[in-house]
Amino acid sequence: MNYRLYFSIPTFSIENDSFPMTANYDYWIPLMEYFLKSSDTIEIHSWFDEKQVIEEISYFSNLTEIPTKLKLTYYKGNLIPEIAEYILRNSVTNKGRLKWFSIFLSKDGQSIFNSEHWGTEFFAHSVNQNDISFIRSIMPRDTNLHKPY
């Protein structure tokens, strides 16, 4: 049986209590690695004023910028090994924040996984009990795992 699972980390930065941030992103890399391996498409959202992050993303020629009227910059494209490596090995800014506001993963047009609000809120679209056990094993102890539905 598969479930939809929402989970979040109730942590905020010291400097701005509305900016979600955790002191330790150790969970983020194994979590992303787990879902990246079953994805073929990635969509990355960053705020328009995060110039360095946007410049890094725009380096990947297979990602297309999606026009929006919001103050977000969207890039979407095929998930190639270079992008997966970039996501896994270059995830944190020099200020200790996760670089991307949101990352959406899909396969064959079906949503698989979302990492949102700078890696503090997540949604897995179709997971089984083994997936949930893995997620629990890597997430911080205070993670809110909402009952799967």
C-alpha positions as CSV (number, residue, x, y, z in Angstrom):
1,M,0.0,0.0,0.0
2,N,1.3,3.5,-0.9
3,Y,0.7,6.7,1.0
4,R,1.1,10.4,0.7
5,L,3.3,11.8,3.4
6,Y,3.8,15.4,4.6
7,F,6.6,16.0,7.1
8,S,8.4,19.1,8.4
9,I,11.1,20.4,10.7
10,P,9.9,23.0,13.1
11,T,13.1,25.1,13.0
12,F,13.6,28.8,12.3
13,S,16.6,31.1,11.9
14,I,17.7,33.2,14.8
15,E,17.9,36.4,12.7
16,N,14.5,36.2,11.2
17,D,11.8,34.0,12.8
18,S,9.9,33.7,9.6
19,F,12.8,32.2,7.6
20,P,12.8,28.4,8.0
21,M,16.2,27.1,8.6
22,T,17.8,24.3,10.5
23,A,21.3,24.3,12.1
24,N,22.1,21.0,10.5
25,Y,21.1,19.8,7.0
26,D,22.6,16.3,7.4
27,Y,19.3,14.7,6.7
28,W,18.8,16.6,3.4
29,I,21.4,14.9,1.3
30,P,20.3,11.3,2.0
31,L,16.7,12.3,1.6
32,M,17.3,14.0,-1.8
33,E,19.5,11.2,-2.9
34,Y,16.8,8.7,-2.1
35,F,14.2,10.5,-4.3
36,L,16.5,11.8,-7.0
37,K,17.4,8.2,-8.0
38,S,13.7,7.6,-9.0
39,S,13.2,10.9,-10.8
40,D,13.6,12.1,-14.4
41,T,12.6,15.7,-14.1
42,I,13.5,18.5,-11.7
43,E,12.0,21.9,-11.1
44,I,13.9,24.4,-8.9
45,H,12.4,27.6,-7.4
46,S,14.5,30.4,-6.0
47,W,13.6,33.9,-4.9
48,F,14.4,36.6,-7.6
49,D,16.9,38.3,-5.3
50,E,19.0,35.2,-4.8
51,K,21.2,36.1,-7.7
52,Q,24.1,33.8,-7.1
53,V,21.9,30.7,-6.8
54,I,20.0,31.7,-9.9
55,E,23.3,32.1,-11.8
56,E,24.4,28.6,-10.7
57,I,21.1,27.1,-11.8
58,S,21.2,28.9,-15.2
59,Y,24.5,27.2,-15.9
60,F,22.7,24.0,-16.7
61,S,21.7,24.4,-20.4
62,N,19.0,21.7,-20.2
63,L,17.0,23.6,-17.6
64,T,14.5,26.1,-19.0
65,E,13.4,29.2,-17.1
66,I,9.7,29.3,-16.6
67,P,8.2,32.8,-16.8
68,T,6.2,33.9,-13.7
69,K,4.7,37.0,-12.4
70,L,5.8,36.0,-8.9
71,K,9.0,37.1,-7.3
72,L,10.3,33.6,-7.8
73,T,12.5,32.2,-10.6
74,Y,11.5,28.8,-11.8
75,Y,13.8,26.4,-13.7
76,K,12.7,23.0,-15.0
77,G,14.2,20.3,-17.1
78,N,15.5,16.7,-17.4
79,L,17.3,15.5,-14.3
80,I,20.8,14.7,-15.6
81,P,23.7,13.4,-13.5
82,E,25.4,16.8,-13.4
83,I,22.3,18.4,-11.8
84,A,21.8,15.6,-9.3
85,E,25.5,16.0,-8.3
86,Y,25.2,19.8,-8.0
87,I,22.0,19.4,-5.8
88,L,23.7,16.9,-3.6
89,R,27.2,18.4,-3.3
90,N,26.5,22.2,-3.4
91,S,23.4,22.5,-1.3
92,V,24.2,25.1,1.3
93,T,25.2,28.7,1.0
94,N,28.2,30.2,2.8
95,K,25.6,31.5,5.4
96,G,24.6,27.9,6.2
97,R,21.2,28.1,4.4
98,L,19.9,25.7,1.9
99,K,20.2,27.3,-1.5
100,W,16.8,26.5,-3.0
101,F,13.4,27.6,-1.8
102,S,11.7,24.6,-3.5
103,I,12.7,21.5,-5.5
104,F,10.1,19.4,-7.2
105,L,10.9,15.9,-8.5
106,S,8.8,13.9,-10.9
107,K,9.0,10.9,-13.2
108,D,7.1,10.4,-16.4
109,G,5.0,13.5,-15.5
110,Q,4.0,12.2,-12.1
111,S,5.1,14.1,-9.0
112,I,7.3,12.1,-6.7
113,F,8.7,14.5,-4.0
114,N,8.8,18.1,-3.0
115,S,11.4,19.8,-0.8
116,E,10.0,23.2,0.1
117,H,10.7,26.3,2.3
118,W,14.5,25.8,2.2
119,G,14.4,22.1,3.0
120,T,12.2,22.3,6.1
121,E,8.9,21.0,4.6
122,F,8.5,17.9,2.4
123,F,5.8,16.0,0.6
124,A,6.3,12.5,-0.7
125,H,3.5,11.7,-3.2
126,S,3.6,7.9,-3.1
127,V,5.6,6.1,-0.4
128,N,5.3,2.7,1.2
129,Q,6.1,1.6,4.7
130,N,9.8,0.9,3.8
131,D,10.1,4.5,2.4
132,I,8.5,5.9,5.6
133,S,10.9,3.9,7.8
134,F,13.9,5.2,5.8
135,I,12.6,8.8,6.1
136,R,12.1,8.4,9.9
137,S,15.6,7.0,10.2
138,I,17.4,10.0,8.7
139,M,15.2,12.9,9.8
140,P,15.9,14.9,13.0
141,R,14.1,13.6,16.1
142,D,11.7,16.6,16.3
143,T,10.4,16.2,12.7
144,N,6.7,16.3,12.4
145,L,5.6,13.3,10.4
146,H,2.0,13.6,9.7
147,K,0.0,10.4,9.4
148,P,0.2,9.1,5.9
149,Y,-2.9,9.2,3.9
